[in-house]
C-alpha cells in the first residue's frame, strides 16, 4: 500500500527540534498515525485505542510513561486525558526536544487535555485530508474536476480504491455513533445528523444560526454549540468577514465551509460525479473546495491560515487571503468559461482599498484548463491552484 508524502512532515520534524512534546490533531482518518510512524520509523509506537493499553495508561500513568521514558509516539492520547499531567512532570525533569509525539482525532478532547497540562511545552500541528498536490503523489490517473469534488480527499478512499459513497457513508456513521455520542451535551443523534446534512446544504454560505435552528427544530444556542463541535472535529471551518476598518463594528456573518467536498456530496446525497454537473450547489461546493485547498495548504505548512470573505453593499468577494505582505482577492467559479462578471467584485473592493495601504493581488480560480492573465487579474485553472503561493 503506498504511503503518501505529506506536506506536514517537514514542519513536524521542525517542531520536534523545538519542543519536548508535539501534538498532531485532525479529523479521523486524515492520516495522522501513518504520518507519525513514517516520519519517526524507529520510535516506539503505542496506541491507546486498545482497551488493555488504555487501562494501563489510565490506572498507572507513571508506570506507563516510565516504560517509554526515552520517548514514543502515543496515539489517541485523549483517551487517557490525565496522562498529560504526568507527562508534564517527566518533560519538566528532562526537557529534551522531540521526546514525545501525541496524536488524536477528537480535537476537543486532546486540546483540553494538552492545554491544561502542557502549555509552553508543546508544539501543536493539524493534519487535514490531503491537498490536491499531496493526492497527486499517489500516482493516480488525473481526475476531472467533478470526480475530484465528488471523491473528496480522505486517504483511504484513494489508497484502498474504496468507492467514495461507500466509505463516506461508513465514515459519517462512525463519526456520529462514536465521536458525537461521547459528548454528554449531544443526546439527540438523529437531530444532530439532520443538522449536519442541512449545514452541508449551506456550505459556502454565511452562517445563519436562526435559520438552521428553525429548520432542525432546536434552539439557537444548540446550533451554535453543534457548529463548534463540527469545527472541533475538523469537518468545517468558518471564514470571518473582512473588516476594512478595525474600529467599525463587526456585524457581518462568517461563511461556513466544509473541509472535504466528498463528504458534502455524500451528505447532500449526490450519487455520482456526473450528477454533480447539473446540481444547483455545484458552485458552492467548488467554492468550498477552493477555500479548503488554500486552508489546508497553509495548515500543512504549519502556519495559521488568515482568510476572510467580503460582502457589503452589493460587492462580494469569495475569499481574501492575508499573506502579511499583500491581500489576495480571489473568486471561485466552477464554470469553464471566463466572463467579465468574475472580476467585478474584486475590482470594486480593490478600488475601495486603494488608499488603505494594502498591496492587492486578484485571482480567479475556475473550472477550465487554461491559465490566463486578464489585465490586473490572474485566471488559474482549478488543477493548478496550488502552483501559486497563497
C-alpha positions as CSV (number, residue, x, y, z in Angstrom):
1,X,0.0,0.0,0.0
2,X,1.5,3.4,-1.0
3,X,2.4,5.9,1.8
4,X,1.6,9.4,0.7
5,X,4.3,12.0,1.2
6,X,2.6,14.6,3.4
7,X,3.5,18.3,3.4
8,X,3.3,18.4,7.2
9,X,6.3,16.1,7.5
10,X,8.8,18.9,7.4
11,X,7.0,21.2,10.0
12,X,6.6,18.1,12.2
13,X,10.3,17.4,12.2
14,X,11.0,21.1,12.9
15,X,8.6,21.2,15.9
16,X,10.3,18.1,17.4
17,X,13.6,20.1,17.4
18,X,11.9,22.9,19.4
19,X,9.6,21.2,21.9
20,X,9.8,18.2,24.2
21,X,6.2,17.3,23.2
22,X,4.4,17.8,19.8
23,X,0.8,17.0,19.2
24,X,-0.7,16.2,15.8
25,X,-4.5,16.6,15.7
26,X,-7.0,16.3,12.9
27,X,-10.2,14.6,11.7
28,X,-10.5,10.8,12.0
29,X,-8.8,9.0,9.0
30,X,-6.8,12.0,7.9
31,X,-3.5,10.0,8.1
32,X,-2.1,11.2,11.4
33,X,-0.8,7.7,12.5
34,X,0.7,7.0,9.1
35,X,2.5,10.4,9.1
36,X,4.0,10.0,12.5
37,X,5.1,6.4,12.0
38,X,6.6,7.3,8.7
39,X,8.5,10.4,10.0
40,X,9.6,8.5,13.1
41,X,10.1,4.9,12.0
42,X,12.5,4.0,14.8
43,X,10.5,5.5,17.6
44,X,8.3,3.2,19.8
45,X,4.6,3.5,18.9
46,X,1.8,2.9,21.3
47,X,-2.0,3.3,20.7
48,X,-4.5,4.0,23.5
49,X,-7.2,2.6,21.2
50,X,-6.8,-0.9,22.7
51,X,-8.7,-1.3,26.0
52,X,-5.8,-3.0,27.8
53,X,-3.2,-0.3,26.9
54,X,-5.7,2.4,27.7
55,X,-6.4,0.9,31.1
56,X,-2.7,0.7,31.8
57,X,-2.2,4.4,30.9
58,X,-5.2,5.4,33.0
59,X,-4.6,3.3,36.1
60,X,-0.8,3.5,36.2
61,X,0.2,6.6,34.2
62,X,3.7,6.9,35.9
63,X,4.4,3.3,35.1
64,X,3.2,3.6,31.6
65,X,5.3,6.7,30.9
66,X,8.4,5.2,32.6
67,X,8.2,2.3,30.2
68,X,8.5,4.9,27.4
69,X,10.8,7.4,29.2
70,X,13.1,7.6,26.1
71,X,10.2,8.8,24.0
72,X,7.4,7.4,21.9
73,X,4.6,8.2,19.5
74,X,1.4,7.9,21.6
75,X,-1.8,7.7,19.5
76,X,-5.3,8.7,20.6
77,X,-3.9,10.2,23.8
78,X,-7.2,11.9,24.6
79,X,-8.5,8.5,25.7
80,X,-6.3,8.9,28.8
81,X,-6.6,12.6,29.5
82,X,-4.9,12.5,32.8
83,X,-1.8,11.2,31.2
84,X,-0.7,14.7,30.1
85,X,-0.4,15.8,33.7
86,X,2.1,13.1,34.4
87,X,3.8,13.8,31.1
88,X,4.3,17.4,32.3
89,X,6.4,16.1,35.3
90,X,8.5,14.0,33.0
91,X,9.4,16.6,30.5
92,X,10.0,19.2,33.2
93,X,12.6,16.9,34.6
94,X,14.1,16.3,31.1
95,X,13.0,18.9,28.5
96,X,15.0,17.2,25.7
97,X,13.2,18.3,22.5
98,X,11.2,15.8,20.5
99,X,10.8,13.0,23.1
100,X,7.0,12.6,22.7
101,X,4.7,12.9,19.7
102,X,1.0,12.8,20.7
103,X,-1.8,12.3,18.2
104,X,-5.6,12.4,18.5
105,X,-8.7,12.6,16.3
106,X,-11.0,14.2,18.8
107,X,-9.6,17.7,18.8
108,X,-11.9,18.9,21.6
109,X,-10.7,16.1,23.9
110,X,-7.0,16.3,23.1
111,X,-6.9,20.1,23.2
112,X,-8.4,20.3,26.6
113,X,-6.0,17.7,28.0
114,X,-2.9,19.4,26.4
115,X,-3.8,23.0,27.2
116,X,-4.4,22.3,30.9
117,X,-1.1,20.4,31.4
118,X,1.5,21.1,28.7
119,X,1.2,24.8,27.9
120,X,4.5,26.2,26.8
121,X,6.0,22.7,26.5
122,X,4.1,21.5,23.4
123,X,4.0,22.3,19.7
124,X,0.6,21.9,18.1
125,X,0.1,20.9,14.4
126,X,-3.0,19.9,12.5
127,X,-3.2,17.2,9.8
128,X,-6.2,17.6,7.5
129,X,-7.2,15.4,4.5
130,X,-4.6,15.7,1.7
131,X,-4.5,18.7,-0.6
132,X,-4.6,18.3,-4.4
133,X,-0.8,18.3,-4.6
134,X,-0.5,15.6,-2.0
135,X,-3.1,13.4,-3.7
136,X,-1.1,13.6,-6.9
137,X,1.7,11.8,-5.2
138,X,-0.4,8.6,-5.2
139,X,0.3,8.4,-8.9
140,X,-3.4,8.0,-9.8
141,X,-4.6,8.9,-13.2
142,X,-5.7,12.5,-13.4
143,X,-9.3,13.0,-12.4
144,X,-11.8,15.5,-13.8
145,X,-13.0,18.4,-11.6
146,X,-16.3,16.7,-11.0
147,X,-14.6,13.5,-9.9
148,X,-12.3,15.4,-7.6
149,X,-15.2,17.2,-5.9
150,X,-17.3,14.1,-5.6
151,X,-14.5,11.8,-4.4
152,X,-13.0,14.1,-1.7
153,X,-9.6,13.7,-0.2
154,X,-9.7,11.2,2.6
155,X,-6.6,9.0,2.1
156,X,-8.2,5.6,2.5
157,X,-10.6,6.2,-0.4
158,X,-7.5,6.7,-2.6
159,X,-5.1,4.1,-1.3
160,X,-7.6,1.3,-0.9
161,X,-9.7,2.2,-4.0
162,X,-12.9,2.2,-1.9
163,X,-15.9,3.7,-3.7
164,X,-16.3,7.2,-2.1
165,X,-20.1,6.8,-1.5
166,X,-19.5,3.6,0.4
167,X,-16.6,4.8,2.5
168,X,-18.1,8.2,3.3
169,X,-21.4,6.6,4.4
170,X,-19.5,4.5,6.9
171,X,-17.2,7.4,8.0
172,X,-20.2,9.6,8.8
173,X,-22.0,6.9,10.6
174,X,-18.9,6.2,12.7
175,X,-18.4,9.9,13.4
176,X,-22.0,10.2,14.8
177,X,-22.2,6.9,16.6
178,X,-18.7,7.1,18.1
179,X,-17.3,10.6,18.4
180,X,-20.5,12.6,18.8
181,X,-22.1,10.0,21.1
182,X,-19.2,10.5,23.5
183,X,-20.2,14.2,24.0
184,X,-22.6,14.5,27.0
185,X,-24.3,17.6,25.7
186,X,-25.4,15.9,22.5
187,X,-28.1,13.3,23.2
188,X,-30.3,13.5,20.1
189,X,-28.1,12.0,17.4
190,X,-30.9,11.9,14.9
191,X,-31.4,15.7,15.2
192,X,-27.6,16.2,15.1
193,X,-27.3,14.2,11.9
194,X,-30.1,16.2,10.3
195,X,-28.3,19.4,11.3
196,X,-25.0,18.2,9.6
197,X,-26.9,17.5,6.4
198,X,-28.6,20.9,6.5
199,X,-25.3,22.6,7.2
200,X,-23.8,20.8,4.1
201,X,-26.5,22.4,2.1
202,X,-25.3,25.8,3.3
203,X,-21.6,25.3,2.6
204,X,-20.0,28.5,1.1
205,X,-22.9,30.5,2.7
206,X,-22.9,32.9,5.6
207,X,-23.8,31.3,8.8
208,X,-27.5,31.8,9.8
209,X,-27.9,30.3,13.2
210,X,-31.6,31.2,13.5
211,X,-32.4,29.7,10.1
212,X,-30.6,26.4,10.9
213,X,-32.3,26.3,14.3
214,X,-35.7,26.7,12.7
215,X,-35.0,24.0,10.1
216,X,-33.7,21.5,12.5
217,X,-36.2,22.3,15.3
218,X,-33.8,23.1,18.1
219,X,-32.7,26.2,19.9
220,X,-30.4,28.9,18.5
221,X,-27.8,28.1,21.2
222,X,-27.9,24.4,20.4
223,X,-26.9,25.2,16.7
224,X,-24.1,27.4,17.9
225,X,-22.8,24.6,20.1
226,X,-23.2,22.0,17.4
227,X,-21.3,24.1,14.9
228,X,-18.4,24.3,17.4
229,X,-18.4,20.5,17.5
230,X,-18.1,20.3,13.7
231,X,-15.2,22.8,13.9
232,X,-13.5,20.9,16.7
233,X,-13.9,17.7,14.7
234,X,-12.2,19.4,11.7
235,X,-15.3,18.8,9.4
236,X,-15.9,22.6,8.8
237,X,-14.2,25.9,9.3
238,X,-15.6,29.4,9.3
239,X,-14.3,32.3,7.3
240,X,-14.8,35.6,9.2
241,X,-16.0,38.7,7.3
242,X,-13.2,41.1,6.3
243,X,-13.2,44.4,8.0
244,X,-11.7,47.4,6.2
245,X,-11.9,49.5,9.4
246,X,-10.9,47.8,12.6
247,X,-12.8,50.5,14.6
248,X,-16.0,49.7,12.7
249,X,-18.4,47.4,14.4
250,X,-18.1,43.9,13.0
251,X,-21.6,42.9,12.0
252,X,-21.2,40.6,9.0
253,X,-21.6,36.9,9.5
254,X,-18.8,34.4,8.8
255,X,-19.0,31.9,5.9
256,X,-19.3,28.2,6.6
257,X,-17.0,25.9,4.6
258,X,-16.8,22.1,4.8
259,X,-13.3,20.8,4.6
260,X,-14.0,17.9,2.3
261,X,-16.1,18.2,-0.8
262,X,-16.7,14.4,-1.0
263,X,-18.3,14.5,2.4
264,X,-20.5,17.4,1.3
265,X,-21.6,15.4,-1.7
266,X,-22.4,12.4,0.4
267,X,-24.4,14.5,2.9
268,X,-26.4,16.0,0.0
269,X,-27.0,12.5,-1.4
270,X,-25.2,13.3,-4.7
271,X,-24.7,9.8,-6.0
272,X,-22.2,10.3,-8.8
273,X,-19.7,12.8,-10.1
274,X,-21.9,13.2,-13.2
275,X,-24.9,14.0,-11.1
276,X,-22.9,16.9,-9.7
277,X,-22.6,18.5,-13.1
278,X,-26.1,20.0,-13.0
279,X,-26.6,20.1,-9.3
280,X,-27.7,23.6,-8.0
281,X,-25.0,23.6,-5.3
282,X,-22.1,22.8,-7.7
283,X,-20.8,26.3,-7.5
284,X,-21.0,26.4,-3.7
285,X,-19.2,23.0,-3.4
286,X,-16.5,24.3,-5.7
287,X,-16.1,27.5,-3.7
288,X,-15.7,25.5,-0.5
289,X,-13.2,23.1,-2.3
290,X,-11.1,26.1,-3.3
291,X,-11.2,27.6,0.2
292,X,-10.4,24.3,1.8
293,X,-7.4,23.7,-0.5
294,X,-5.9,27.1,0.4
295,X,-6.8,26.5,4.1
296,X,-5.1,23.0,4.0
297,X,-2.0,24.3,2.2
298,X,-1.3,26.8,5.0
299,X,-2.2,24.4,7.8
300,X,0.2,21.8,6.3
301,X,3.0,24.3,6.3
302,X,2.4,24.6,10.0
303,X,1.1,28.2,9.8
304,X,-2.2,29.8,10.7
305,X,-4.4,30.5,7.7
306,X,-5.5,34.1,7.6
307,X,-8.6,34.0,5.3
308,X,-11.8,36.1,5.1
309,X,-14.7,36.8,2.8
310,X,-16.4,40.1,2.0
311,X,-19.9,41.2,1.3
312,X,-21.2,44.7,1.6
313,X,-23.5,47.0,-0.4
314,X,-23.6,44.7,-3.4
315,X,-19.9,43.9,-3.5
316,X,-18.9,40.3,-2.8
317,X,-15.5,38.6,-2.9
318,X,-15.4,34.9,-2.1
319,X,-12.0,34.8,-0.5
320,X,-9.5,37.2,0.9
321,X,-6.1,35.8,1.9
322,X,-3.9,37.9,4.0
323,X,-0.3,36.9,3.3
324,X,1.2,39.6,5.5
325,X,2.7,41.4,2.6
326,X,-0.4,41.5,0.4
327,X,-4.1,40.8,0.3
328,X,-5.1,38.2,-2.3
329,X,-8.7,38.7,-3.5
330,X,-10.0,35.5,-5.1
331,X,-13.1,34.3,-6.8
332,X,-14.0,30.6,-7.2
333,X,-16.1,29.9,-10.3
334,X,-16.9,26.3,-11.3
335,X,-17.6,27.2,-14.9
336,X,-15.0,26.6,-17.6
337,X,-15.7,29.8,-19.5
338,X,-14.3,33.1,-18.1
339,X,-16.7,36.0,-18.2
340,X,-16.3,39.7,-17.1
341,X,-18.6,39.3,-14.1
342,X,-15.9,37.1,-12.5
343,X,-13.8,40.2,-11.8
344,X,-16.4,42.8,-10.9
345,X,-16.5,42.3,-7.1
346,X,-12.7,42.1,-6.8
347,X,-12.3,45.3,-8.8
348,X,-14.8,47.2,-6.7
349,X,-13.2,46.1,-3.4
350,X,-9.7,46.8,-4.7
351,X,-10.9,50.3,-5.6
352,X,-12.3,50.8,-2.1
353,X,-9.0,49.6,-0.6
354,X,-6.8,51.7,-2.9
355,X,-6.0,54.3,-0.3
356,X,-5.7,51.9,2.7
357,X,-2.1,51.0,2.1
358,X,-2.7,47.4,1.0
359,X,-0.8,45.6,-1.8
360,X,-3.6,43.9,-3.8
361,X,-3.5,40.8,-6.0
362,X,-6.5,39.5,-7.8
363,X,-7.1,35.9,-8.8
364,X,-9.9,33.8,-10.3
365,X,-9.8,30.0,-9.8
366,X,-12.1,28.4,-12.3
367,X,-13.2,25.1,-13.7
368,X,-11.4,25.5,-17.0
369,X,-7.9,24.3,-18.2
370,X,-6.0,27.4,-19.4
371,X,-4.1,29.8,-17.3
372,X,-4.7,33.4,-18.4
373,X,-3.9,37.0,-17.5
374,X,-6.8,39.4,-17.7
375,X,-5.4,42.8,-17.2
376,X,-4.9,43.2,-13.5
377,X,-6.1,39.7,-12.6
378,X,-4.8,36.2,-13.0
379,X,-7.0,33.4,-14.1
380,X,-6.0,30.0,-12.7
381,X,-7.3,26.5,-13.6
382,X,-8.6,24.5,-10.7
383,X,-5.9,21.8,-11.1
384,X,-3.1,24.4,-10.9
385,X,-4.5,26.2,-7.9
386,X,-1.6,25.1,-5.7
387,X,1.0,26.2,-8.3
388,X,0.6,29.6,-6.7
389,X,1.6,30.8,-3.3
390,X,-1.3,31.7,-1.1
